[in-house]
Amino acid sequence: MSALDAARALFSELTGREPDGVWSAPGRVNLIGEHTDYNEGFVLPFAIPHRTFAAAALRDDDRVRVASTFADEPVEVDLAELDALFPTPPGTAPAVPEWSAYALGVAWALRAAAQGAATRGVDIAIASDVPVGAGLSSSAAIEGAVASALDELWSTGLDRVALAQVGRRAENEAVGAPTGIMDQMSSMLGRADAATFIDCRSLATESVPTGFTAEGLEVLVIDTQVTHSHSTGGYRERREACERGAGLLGIRSLRDATEADLPRAAGLMDDVTFRRVRHVITENQRVLDTVRALADRGPRAIGGLLVASHASMRDDFEISVAELDLAVETALAQGAVGARMTGGGFGGAAIALVARDDVERVSDAVTRAFADAGFAAPHVFTVHPSEGPRRDG
């Protein structure tokens, strides 16, 4: 059963009726630009074909009920209770099951963003084919699907950037995950055959053709099956180190620093903070260089930038794991144009830019390498830049 059909079936099981509609939003792959978004920097993600579906319908009361194929029981609250449930205090778990906090948090944040909209109770059933914990932003896909559904059902009239901001607020303040806005923006603004260059300070965006299809290239995703969570300590510690580094440099955020500032930074900071700062500063430049290379020389010119990005995340930001390193090293040894881990780190997925004729060979080599190392078998598949949210029925 497809995720679309699963959402419809779950809704019918939950309510005994058909939904008013089904809305969906995609996960994303970040081509390059990791942990730069919350530093007001630059990112270059693209939406993927894997999507989360939200079947939804208005109710005759003020109750919000959410169900998911990933959960045993639905969660139901009154609209008026949302302000008591959220925001979630930093470092604590949400007052509702975490999976439901993504959807309920969107309802809470959307009501605040659309002051004056006639909000009513709603039933929502969620199903997804975005791998969870793989660094492909399954959370932003939930937020985008639910925000798109509620935007239409409640007639809020918000544009896609505003809905991305709603999703970010839900993730930051309802779930308690200190993420930036890249995931939500890339999901909401996805376009076929293009990545989205995002200035995370101004929220200005530019659609950047990738040229993958014309060059006979595929993006191979290697899901290591090592799951991660943005609401746990490693991610938060990296963000705090970046904020500490910006403070020592006397700037608003690391967006305002360049590679020319690195010698001064080295003299101001302890080694760990400096390396965190160095990753962000150099990663911002790699994003800009990648956008320029795609436009001027095409996708085969970005391989070295992808490899340098992975090395920086492995050595300076220290968010890679052995499985990710093995995936990248094996793909490169088999002739990949470039490869890097993608997403927040501490598990998740790597990507490799591979010639179309080499996909099967590289996939088999990675699977064998994981088996030889005693790791769980990876989930390996291809993705291509895809469209953002839509109504599916």
Beta strands, then each sheet from edge to edge (+ up, - down):
strand 1: 21-32
strand 2: 42-58
strand 3: 63-68
strand 4: 75-78
strand 5: 122-128
strand 6: 194-199
strand 7: 205-209
strand 8: 217-223
strand 9: 338-342
strand 10: 349-355
strand 11: 379-383
strand 12: 390-391
sheet 1: 4+ 3- 5- 2+ 1- 12+
sheet 2: 4+ 3- 5- 2+ 6- 7+
sheet 3: 9+ 10- 8+ 11-
end
